[in-house]
Each structure stands twice: as C-alpha cells, then as structure tokens.
C-alpha cells in the first residue's frame, strides 16, 4: 500500500500564490511518476500536471506558465507551486502516485480563489 498526504491548500485572493505538498510513504518502490489532478464543483476531475522520477514534466494548457511541479525523490514528496491564481483554479486538488499496474490517490486538499 501507498499513502499520500497532501497539504498546503487554503483560501487565496486572485493573483496570489499557494504551494501544495504531497508526501508519499509505504510501498513506493518502483514509483514512476506523481501527478496532481483537480476537480471543481460540477466538473470532471482533470489532470493538472505530472512529473516523472527523472524530472520530466507536463502541464495542462490552463496552468502553463503559472504552476510548477517539482519533487524531492529523497523525501518522496511532490510539490505544486501555484502562482497568479485565478477564480477558475478553485477546486479540490488531488495528488497521485503512479506505480506499475496501479495508481494511488491522496485525500485531496481544497484550494479556493476568492476576493
């Protein structure tokens, strides 16, 4: 089993920044990538960004240039730096760990962008 613990969500004004963290523990041997998804009220869950163990990254068009994913392999932790936040970034953000054959999900952390 793999456990993922997310932190760092909260309330922020438009244009502000937040940094999310996702710490992975348990049987993480072979973990190949970590991703962040988000789900806004009434919308489907969407992939925001992914980072491989080797450091390759990919982003949804909606967050390119504003969000940055990084990871500390020694700590098995992924980070999501979110800058220039917009109202439409409001969502529950979920961290996932990708291993051969399956993925694991965190419990989610709420990000609310509001004035």
N, C-alpha and C positions, 0 to 999 in steps of 0.2 A: 504494500500500500504506500501511497504517496500523500503527504499532507501539504496543503498550500495555505499560507496565512497572508492575507492582504492587509495593508494598512495605508493610511495617508489620505483617504477621501475626506470630503467636507464641503463646506459652503464657500464659494468664492465669487467675487464680482467679475463681470465681463472684462476681459483683458488681463485678468490675474493668472496666477500660476499655482499648480499643485504638483506634488511628487508622490506617486504611488509606489509601494514596495510589495514584493511577493516573495516570501521565504518558503522554499521547498525543503521538505525533510522526509525521512523514511527510505523506502527502497527506490532511490532515484538513479541507481546505476543504469547507464545507458540513455539517460535523458538527452534528447537530441535538440530540443528547442523549447522555448517558452513563448507564450503569446498573451496578449491582452485582447479581450472582447469587451463589448459594451452592449447594454440593452436599455433603450429609452422606453418610457411608458407608451404602450400601444404599438411598439415597433418590434421587429425581429432583432434577435441578437446578431451583431455584426463584428467581424474581425477588424481590430484596430491596427495591430502591429505584431510582428513576430521577430524573434532573434534566435539564431541558431547557436549551438555551442561554440562554433567557430567565429561567431560575431557578425554573421551576415544578417541584415535587417530588411524588412519590408513594411510598408505603411499603406493604410487606406488613403485614397486621394484627399479625403476630407480632413486629414490631420497632418499631411505632409508639410514640413516646414514649421510646424508648431509643436509637435510631440516628438520625443526622443526616447527610444527604448535602449536600455543597457543592461548588462548583467555582470555579476561578480561570481565567477564559477567556483571560487574557493568557498564562498558563503552560500552557494546555490540560491542566489537571490537575484530577481529581476526587478528593474526599476522602470517607471514610466514618468518622465518629466513632461508635464503638460503646460505649455505657455500660450499666451494670447487666447485664453479660453473664451468660448462663445456660448450663448444660451443653448445652442443645439448640441453642445457637448454634455449636457446634463443626462446622466444615465447611471445605471449600476455597472461598475467595471469589474470584470472577472479575469482572473489570472488562470492560465492553463499550463500544464507541463506535459510535453509530448514525449512519450516513450514508445519503443517498438510495440506495436499492437494495440496501444490504447493511449487515451489522454486522461488527465486528472484535472479537476476544476476546484478553484477556491470558492469561498462562500460569497464573494462579491463585496465591493465597497462602494458606497454612494458618493457620487460627485454631483453637486448641484451648483450651477452657474446662474446667479440671480443678482439683480441690483436691489 
